[in-house]
Amino acid sequence: MKTMTTDIVVIGGGPGGTPLAMGAAKAGRQVVLVEAGAGLGGTCLFHGCIPSKIFREAAILRYHVERAARLGIGGGLGDPAVDWPTIEKRRETILAKRSGAALANARKIPSLSVLFGKARFLDSHRIVVEGPEGPTEVGFERAVIATGSVSRKLELPGADGHGILSSERLISTDRVPSRMAVIGGGPIGVEMAQIFSLLGTKVTILEALPSILTPVDRTLAQRLQLLLEQDGIPVHTGVKIDRFEPSGTGQKVHYSVDGAARTLEADIVLAVVGRLPNIEGLGLDNTKVRYSSKGIQVDGRLRTAEPHIWASGDVVGQPMFAHWATAQAQALTADLLGRPASFPAVEHNSAVIFSHPELGMAGLTEEGARERGWDVRVAEYNYAIDARAQIADEAEGLLRIVYRSDDATIVGVHALVEGAADLMGEAALAVATGAKLGDFARTIHPHPTLTESFGICASAALGGRK
């Protein structure tokens, strides 16, 4: 067995690990970065954020071609064909380019070594990496666990059958199915349902809870559900899945709602019922690191019960976002280097659900703020009157700004509109810096853009005062 020693070992080459490994190595620390997959990038690059958005770009383009005549272009274009092999080839090309660039950048740093293989703790100061060229034992002074998360499996009769896929497996599917059942109405389920619906698939969403997108602003989640149904995607909530049964080349989904038995046939069943921290096989029991099904237990500075071992990203638990993992990794890098570190606060997080229209969120929802005992109000702006939204023929949506009643401090910004993703930078900055409604109202936003909705909404809530 080969052996090596290092100051810091980082287990996981995704957004919770790679930025830390590179940052610490650039500062002169000896770092070993271990990745179990085929390249650097993690779930976001290979199975999540990036490939799904590549699919969405194709789906949205098809949608625009179908309705181009409404804008005076190419009447009679009809039903644009979907060339799935070309879409898949584009996905593979982009992923290879991004992963290759990440590895090349890492290898430019002399004090950073990258090992590919599965890591397992031997004790609190040693791991073994089972790689393609045999095992390597790595001794370390400090360790960071950033192994990400994996899809939760359905524990139901027939759930391991052909055509029942996780989101990771759907990404590499070889076809656009005619019929798809989506089990789970969370962000991934909603995104994938709309992507494949826009590509021509007949999609049905089955959700166990009373509503979809439970962590999201209730008003916007309900509005999006109505849009899904208007676009031909039935949404069934309060569903209990009973079993799966092979049917031809697909599956029958047997389920019930309020005790009434129902059956749905689909070519592909997408099971997206949550994600679990990826800790299986890590050998954590050989250390004092504490963990549960919710993730590795850490303190406010991401330190585990082992004082020289930290954890970041999805493996710590919710929220599970690539940008959140990166923010944690950057703060932890500074901390490990003895520099001032500002660890991210959940109430300042931002996120986007790439539905159609997009749903962006920054800070707390109205419900979340009230749960904290805060007295808040909500300012609203309907994008039906928005110039930019009308020009783009995407005038469906709503902006909701949550602010404190006493001093008008903005604690949350939530937008349902196509283009919401690009609004969340300003929204996140406002929440993180404690901006007030007056700051939005006084800011000169360019016209015609979606961003001016912030100023118009805030000014209206202030009664025209700035």
C-alpha positions as CSV (number, residue, x, y, z in Angstrom):
1,M,0.0,0.0,0.0
2,K,1.3,3.4,-0.9
3,T,1.4,6.0,1.9
4,M,1.6,9.7,2.1
5,T,1.1,12.5,4.7
6,T,-0.5,15.9,4.5
7,D,-1.6,18.9,6.5
8,I,-5.2,18.9,5.3
9,V,-7.1,16.1,3.5
10,V,-10.4,17.1,1.9
11,I,-12.8,14.2,1.1
12,G,-15.1,15.3,-1.8
13,G,-14.3,17.2,-4.9
14,G,-17.6,19.0,-5.3
15,P,-18.5,22.6,-4.4
16,G,-18.2,21.9,-0.6
17,G,-14.6,20.6,-1.0
18,T,-12.8,21.8,-4.1
19,P,-12.8,25.5,-3.3
20,L,-11.4,24.8,0.2
21,A,-8.7,22.5,-1.1
22,M,-7.6,25.0,-3.7
23,G,-7.8,27.9,-1.3
24,A,-5.8,26.2,1.4
25,A,-3.2,24.9,-1.1
26,K,-2.8,28.4,-2.7
27,A,-2.0,29.7,0.8
28,G,0.9,27.2,1.0
29,R,-0.7,24.3,3.0
30,Q,-0.1,20.8,1.9
31,V,-3.5,19.5,0.8
32,V,-4.8,16.1,-0.5
33,L,-8.1,16.3,-2.3
34,V,-9.9,12.9,-2.6
35,E,-12.8,12.4,-5.1
36,A,-14.8,9.2,-5.5
37,G,-16.3,10.1,-8.9
38,A,-14.7,10.4,-12.3
39,G,-13.9,14.1,-12.0
40,L,-14.1,17.2,-9.9
41,G,-17.5,18.9,-9.7
42,G,-19.7,16.8,-7.5
43,T,-23.4,16.1,-8.0
44,C,-24.1,19.7,-9.2
45,L,-21.9,19.3,-12.2
46,F,-22.5,15.7,-13.1
47,H,-26.0,14.9,-12.1
48,G,-27.8,18.1,-10.9
49,C,-27.6,21.8,-11.5
50,I,-25.7,21.9,-14.7
51,P,-27.1,19.0,-16.8
52,S,-30.7,19.7,-15.8
53,K,-30.2,23.3,-16.9
54,I,-28.7,22.2,-20.2
55,F,-31.9,20.2,-20.7
56,R,-34.0,23.2,-19.6
57,E,-32.3,25.4,-22.2
58,A,-33.3,23.1,-24.9
59,A,-36.9,22.7,-23.6
60,I,-37.4,26.5,-23.2
61,L,-36.1,27.0,-26.8
62,R,-38.6,24.5,-28.1
63,Y,-41.3,26.3,-26.1
64,H,-40.3,29.6,-27.7
65,V,-40.2,28.1,-31.2
66,E,-43.7,26.7,-30.7
67,R,-45.1,30.1,-29.8
68,A,-42.9,32.3,-32.1
69,A,-45.9,33.3,-34.2
70,R,-47.3,35.2,-31.2
71,L,-44.3,37.5,-31.5
72,G,-44.6,37.7,-35.3
73,I,-41.9,35.2,-36.2
74,G,-42.1,32.1,-38.4
75,G,-45.8,31.4,-38.3
76,G,-46.6,27.7,-38.8
77,L,-43.4,26.3,-37.3
78,G,-45.5,23.5,-35.8
79,D,-44.2,21.0,-33.4
80,P,-40.3,21.2,-33.3
81,A,-38.6,17.8,-33.3
82,V,-36.5,16.9,-30.3
83,D,-33.0,15.6,-31.2
84,W,-32.2,13.9,-27.9
85,P,-28.8,12.5,-28.9
86,T,-27.7,16.0,-29.8
87,I,-28.9,17.3,-26.4
88,E,-27.1,14.5,-24.6
89,K,-23.9,15.1,-26.6
90,R,-24.0,18.8,-25.7
91,R,-24.4,17.8,-22.0
92,E,-21.4,15.5,-22.2
93,T,-19.3,18.2,-23.9
94,I,-20.1,20.9,-21.4
95,L,-19.6,18.6,-18.4
96,A,-16.3,17.3,-19.7
97,K,-15.1,20.9,-20.4
98,R,-16.0,22.1,-16.9
99,S,-14.6,19.1,-15.1
100,G,-11.4,19.1,-17.1
101,A,-10.9,22.8,-16.4
102,A,-11.4,22.2,-12.6
103,L,-8.8,19.4,-12.5
104,A,-6.3,21.3,-14.6
105,N,-6.6,24.3,-12.3
106,A,-6.1,22.1,-9.3
107,R,-3.0,20.4,-10.7
108,K,-1.4,23.8,-11.3
109,I,-1.1,24.2,-7.5
110,P,2.2,22.6,-6.4
111,S,1.0,21.8,-2.8
112,L,-2.3,20.2,-3.9
113,S,-2.5,16.5,-4.7
114,V,-5.7,15.0,-6.2
115,L,-6.5,11.3,-5.6
116,F,-9.4,9.6,-7.3
117,G,-11.0,6.8,-5.2
118,K,-13.3,6.0,-2.3
119,A,-12.0,7.3,1.1
120,R,-12.5,5.5,4.4
121,F,-11.3,6.6,7.8
122,L,-9.0,4.1,9.5
123,D,-8.8,6.2,12.6
124,S,-9.0,9.9,13.4
125,H,-5.7,10.7,11.7
126,R,-5.6,8.3,8.8
127,I,-7.8,7.4,5.7
128,V,-7.3,4.8,3.0
129,V,-8.3,5.7,-0.5
130,E,-9.3,2.8,-2.7
131,G,-8.4,4.1,-6.2
132,P,-8.0,2.6,-9.7
133,E,-4.2,2.1,-9.1
134,G,-4.7,0.4,-5.7
135,P,-5.0,1.6,-2.1
136,T,-3.3,4.7,-0.7
137,E,-3.0,5.4,3.0
138,V,-3.1,9.2,3.8
139,G,-2.1,10.5,7.2
140,F,-3.3,14.0,8.0
141,E,-3.3,16.6,10.7
142,R,-6.7,18.0,9.7
143,A,-9.6,16.7,7.6
144,V,-12.7,18.1,5.9
145,I,-15.5,15.9,4.9
146,A,-17.5,17.2,1.9
147,T,-18.9,14.0,0.3
148,G,-22.2,15.5,-0.6
149,S,-25.6,13.7,-0.8
150,V,-27.3,10.9,-2.6
151,S,-30.9,10.4,-3.7
152,R,-33.2,8.8,-1.1
153,K,-34.5,5.4,-2.3
154,L,-38.1,4.4,-2.3
155,E,-38.6,1.4,0.0
156,L,-41.7,0.0,-1.7
157,P,-42.6,-3.2,-3.5
158,G,-41.3,-3.0,-7.1
159,A,-39.3,0.2,-6.5
160,D,-36.2,-1.4,-7.9
161,G,-37.9,-2.2,-11.2
162,H,-36.8,-1.2,-14.7
163,G,-37.7,2.4,-15.6
164,I,-37.9,3.6,-12.0
165,L,-35.1,6.2,-12.0
166,S,-33.4,8.7,-9.6
167,S,-32.7,12.1,-10.9
168,E,-29.0,11.0,-11.4
169,R,-30.1,8.2,-13.7
170,L,-32.7,10.3,-15.5
171,I,-29.9,12.7,-16.5
172,S,-28.3,10.0,-18.7
173,T,-31.5,8.6,-20.1
174,D,-31.3,7.7,-23.8
175,R,-34.8,9.0,-24.8
176,V,-37.6,11.4,-24.1
177,P,-40.4,9.2,-22.8
178,S,-44.0,9.5,-23.9
179,R,-45.3,9.3,-20.3
180,M,-43.6,10.1,-17.0
181,A,-44.7,9.9,-13.4
182,V,-42.8,12.1,-11.0
183,I,-42.9,10.9,-7.4
184,G,-42.1,14.0,-5.4
185,G,-43.2,17.6,-5.8
186,G,-40.0,19.2,-4.5
187,P,-37.7,21.5,-6.5
188,I,-36.1,18.7,-8.5
189,G,-39.5,17.0,-9.2
190,V,-41.0,20.3,-10.4
191,E,-38.1,21.2,-12.6
192,M,-37.8,17.8,-14.3
193,A,-41.6,17.6,-14.7
194,Q,-41.7,20.9,-16.6
195,I,-38.5,20.2,-18.6
196,F,-39.8,16.9,-20.0
197,S,-43.3,18.3,-20.5
198,L,-41.9,21.1,-22.6
199,L,-40.0,18.4,-24.6
200,G,-43.3,16.6,-25.3
201,T,-43.7,14.1,-22.5
202,K,-47.1,13.7,-20.8
203,V,-46.1,14.2,-17.1
204,T,-48.0,13.6,-13.8
205,I,-46.7,14.7,-10.4
206,L,-47.5,12.6,-7.3
207,E,-46.7,14.3,-4.0
208,A,-47.2,12.8,-0.5
209,L,-47.6,16.2,1.3
210,P,-50.6,18.4,1.1
211,S,-48.8,20.8,-1.3
212,I,-45.8,20.9,-3.5
213,L,-42.6,22.9,-2.8
214,T,-43.2,23.0,1.0
215,P,-40.2,25.2,1.9
216,V,-41.1,27.9,-0.6
217,D,-43.3,31.0,-0.1
218,R,-46.8,29.5,0.0
219,T,-48.4,32.1,-2.2
220,L,-45.9,31.5,-5.0
221,A,-45.9,27.7,-4.6
222,Q,-49.7,27.6,-5.0
223,R,-49.6,29.9,-8.0
224,L,-47.0,27.8,-9.6
225,Q,-49.0,24.6,-9.0
226,L,-52.0,26.3,-10.8
227,L,-49.6,27.1,-13.7
228,L,-48.4,23.5,-13.9
229,E,-52.0,22.2,-14.1
230,Q,-52.9,24.8,-16.7
231,D,-49.9,23.6,-18.8
232,G,-51.2,20.1,-18.7
233,I,-49.2,18.6,-15.8
234,P,-51.7,17.1,-13.3
235,V,-50.5,17.5,-9.7
236,H,-51.9,15.1,-7.1
237,T,-51.1,15.8,-3.4
238,G,-51.7,13.8,-0.3
239,V,-50.7,10.7,-2.2
240,K,-49.7,7.4,-0.7
241,I,-47.7,5.2,-3.1
242,D,-48.5,1.5,-2.6
243,R,-46.4,-0.4,-5.1
244,F,-45.0,-0.5,-8.7
245,E,-45.9,-3.1,-11.3
246,P,-44.2,-3.8,-14.6
247,S,-46.4,-3.0,-17.6
248,G,-45.0,-3.6,-21.0
249,T,-41.8,-1.5,-21.3
250,G,-42.9,0.8,-18.4
251,Q,-44.5,0.7,-15.0
252,K,-47.9,0.9,-13.3
253,V,-47.9,3.1,-10.2
254,H,-50.5,2.0,-7.7
255,Y,-51.3,4.7,-5.3
256,S,-54.2,6.1,-3.2
257,V,-55.6,9.6,-2.3
258,D,-57.8,9.8,0.8
259,G,-58.1,6.1,0.8
260,A,-59.2,5.8,-2.8
261,A,-57.1,3.5,-5.0
262,R,-55.7,4.8,-8.3
263,T,-53.4,3.6,-11.0
264,L,-51.1,5.5,-13.3
265,E,-49.1,4.0,-16.2
266,A,-45.8,5.6,-17.3
267,D,-42.8,4.7,-19.4
268,I,-40.5,6.2,-16.8
269,V,-41.0,6.8,-13.1
270,L,-38.8,9.6,-11.7
271,A,-38.4,9.1,-7.9
272,V,-37.3,12.3,-6.3
273,V,-38.3,12.0,-2.6
274,G,-35.4,13.8,-1.0
275,R,-31.6,13.5,-0.6
276,L,-29.6,11.9,2.2
277,P,-26.0,12.9,3.3
278,N,-23.5,10.6,1.6
279,I,-21.8,9.0,4.6
280,E,-22.1,5.3,3.8
281,G,-18.7,3.5,3.8
282,L,-16.8,6.5,5.2
283,G,-15.7,4.7,8.3
284,L,-16.9,7.4,10.6
285,D,-17.3,4.9,13.4
286,N,-13.5,4.7,13.5
287,T,-13.6,8.3,14.6
288,K,-15.5,10.3,17.2
289,V,-17.4,12.1,14.5
290,R,-21.1,12.1,15.3
291,Y,-23.7,11.6,12.6
292,S,-27.3,10.6,11.9
293,S,-29.6,10.2,8.8
294,K,-29.8,14.0,8.8
295,G,-26.1,14.4,8.3
296,I,-22.8,14.9,10.2
297,Q,-23.2,16.9,13.3
298,V,-21.2,20.2,13.3
299,D,-21.0,23.4,15.4
300,G,-21.5,26.9,14.0
301,R,-18.0,26.8,12.5
302,L,-18.5,23.4,10.9
303,R,-16.3,21.5,13.4
304,T,-17.3,17.9,14.2
305,A,-16.9,16.2,17.6
306,E,-13.3,15.5,16.5
307,P,-11.7,18.9,17.0
308,H,-9.4,18.5,13.9
309,I,-12.2,17.2,11.6
310,W,-14.7,19.5,9.9
311,A,-17.6,18.9,7.4
312,S,-19.2,21.1,4.8
313,G,-21.9,21.0,2.1
314,D,-24.7,18.6,1.7
315,V,-23.2,16.0,4.0
316,V,-24.0,18.4,6.9
317,G,-27.7,18.4,6.0
318,Q,-30.1,21.1,4.9
319,P,-30.0,23.4,3.0
320,M,-28.5,21.4,0.1
321,F,-27.4,23.8,-2.6
322,A,-24.2,24.0,-4.5
323,H,-23.7,27.7,-3.8
324,W,-24.4,27.1,-0.1
325,A,-21.7,24.4,0.0
326,T,-19.3,26.8,-1.7
327,A,-20.1,29.6,0.8
328,Q,-19.4,27.2,3.6
329,A,-16.1,26.0,2.0
330,Q,-14.9,29.6,1.5
331,A,-15.6,30.5,5.2
332,L,-14.0,27.3,6.4
333,T,-10.9,28.0,4.3
334,A,-10.4,31.3,6.0
335,D,-11.0,29.7,9.4
336,L,-8.5,26.9,8.8
337,L,-5.9,29.5,7.7
338,G,-6.4,31.5,10.9
339,R,-8.1,34.4,9.1
340,P,-11.4,36.1,10.1
341,A,-14.2,34.0,8.8
342,S,-17.9,34.8,8.3
343,F,-19.9,31.6,8.1
344,P,-23.1,31.8,6.0
345,A,-26.4,32.3,7.8
346,V,-29.5,30.3,6.6
347,E,-31.7,33.4,6.8
348,H,-29.4,35.0,4.2
349,N,-29.4,32.1,1.7
350,S,-30.7,32.5,-1.8
351,A,-31.9,29.9,-4.2
352,V,-33.7,29.4,-7.5
353,I,-36.1,26.7,-8.6
354,F,-35.7,26.6,-12.4
355,S,-39.4,26.0,-13.1
356,H,-41.2,27.8,-15.8
357,P,-41.6,30.6,-14.8
358,E,-38.5,30.6,-12.5
359,L,-39.1,30.9,-8.8
360,G,-36.3,32.8,-6.9
361,M,-36.0,33.2,-3.2
362,A,-33.7,35.1,-0.9
363,G,-33.9,35.2,2.9
364,L,-37.0,34.2,4.9
365,T,-40.5,33.6,3.6
366,E,-43.4,35.3,5.3
367,E,-44.2,32.1,7.1
368,G,-40.6,31.7,8.2
369,A,-40.4,35.2,9.5
370,R,-43.6,34.9,11.5
371,E,-42.3,31.6,13.0
372,R,-39.4,33.6,14.4
373,G,-41.9,35.8,16.1
374,W,-41.2,38.8,13.8
375,D,-44.0,41.2,12.9
376,V,-43.7,41.5,9.2
377,R,-45.6,42.8,6.2
378,V,-45.4,41.8,2.5
379,A,-45.2,44.1,-0.5
380,E,-46.4,42.7,-3.8
381,Y,-45.9,43.5,-7.4
382,N,-47.8,41.7,-10.3
383,Y,-45.5,41.1,-13.3
384,A,-48.6,41.3,-15.5
385,I,-48.0,45.1,-15.5
386,D,-44.3,44.8,-16.0
387,A,-42.9,46.3,-19.2
388,R,-40.0,43.8,-19.6
389,A,-42.2,40.8,-18.8
390,Q,-44.8,42.0,-21.4
391,I,-42.1,42.5,-24.0
392,A,-40.8,38.9,-23.5
393,D,-44.4,37.6,-23.5
394,E,-43.7,36.2,-20.0
395,A,-46.0,38.4,-18.0
396,E,-47.1,35.8,-15.5
397,G,-45.8,36.1,-12.0
398,L,-45.6,37.8,-8.7
399,L,-42.9,39.5,-6.6
400,R,-43.2,39.4,-2.8
401,I,-40.9,41.5,-0.5
402,V,-41.1,40.5,3.1
403,Y,-40.1,43.3,5.5
404,R,-40.2,44.2,9.2
405,S,-43.2,46.3,10.2
406,D,-41.1,48.4,12.7
407,D,-38.3,49.7,10.5
408,A,-39.0,48.3,6.9
409,T,-35.9,46.1,7.0
410,I,-36.1,43.6,4.1
411,V,-35.9,40.0,5.4
412,G,-37.0,38.1,2.3
413,V,-37.5,38.5,-1.4
414,H,-39.4,36.0,-3.5
415,A,-40.2,36.2,-7.2
416,L,-42.2,34.0,-9.6
417,V,-41.4,35.2,-13.1
418,E,-39.3,34.0,-16.0
419,G,-36.0,35.6,-15.3
420,A,-36.2,35.4,-11.5
421,A,-32.8,33.7,-11.4
422,D,-31.1,36.9,-12.4
423,L,-33.0,38.9,-9.8
424,M,-31.7,37.0,-6.9
425,G,-28.2,38.5,-6.8
426,E,-29.7,42.0,-5.9
427,A,-32.2,40.3,-3.6
428,A,-29.6,38.3,-1.7
429,L,-27.4,41.5,-1.3
430,A,-30.4,43.4,0.1
431,V,-31.2,40.7,2.6
432,A,-27.6,40.1,3.7
433,T,-26.9,43.8,4.2
434,G,-30.1,44.6,6.1
435,A,-31.3,46.9,3.4
436,K,-34.7,48.7,3.9
437,L,-37.6,49.2,1.5
438,G,-36.4,52.8,1.0
439,D,-33.0,51.5,-0.4
440,F,-34.9,49.6,-3.1
441,A,-37.1,52.6,-3.7
442,R,-34.2,55.1,-4.1
443,T,-32.1,52.8,-6.3
444,I,-32.3,53.8,-10.0
445,H,-33.0,50.5,-11.8
446,P,-32.6,50.5,-15.6
447,H,-35.8,50.4,-17.7
448,P,-37.2,48.2,-19.1
449,T,-35.8,45.4,-16.9
450,L,-37.3,43.0,-14.4
451,T,-35.1,44.6,-11.7
452,E,-37.1,47.8,-11.6
453,S,-39.9,45.7,-10.1
454,F,-38.0,46.0,-6.8
455,G,-38.1,49.8,-6.8
456,I,-41.7,50.0,-8.0
457,C,-42.9,47.5,-5.4
458,A,-41.0,49.1,-2.5
459,S,-42.1,52.6,-3.5
460,A,-45.7,51.5,-3.6
461,A,-45.4,49.9,-0.1
462,L,-44.0,53.1,1.2
463,G,-46.8,55.1,-0.3
464,G,-44.5,56.9,-2.7
465,R,-42.1,57.9,0.0
466,K,-38.4,57.1,-0.4
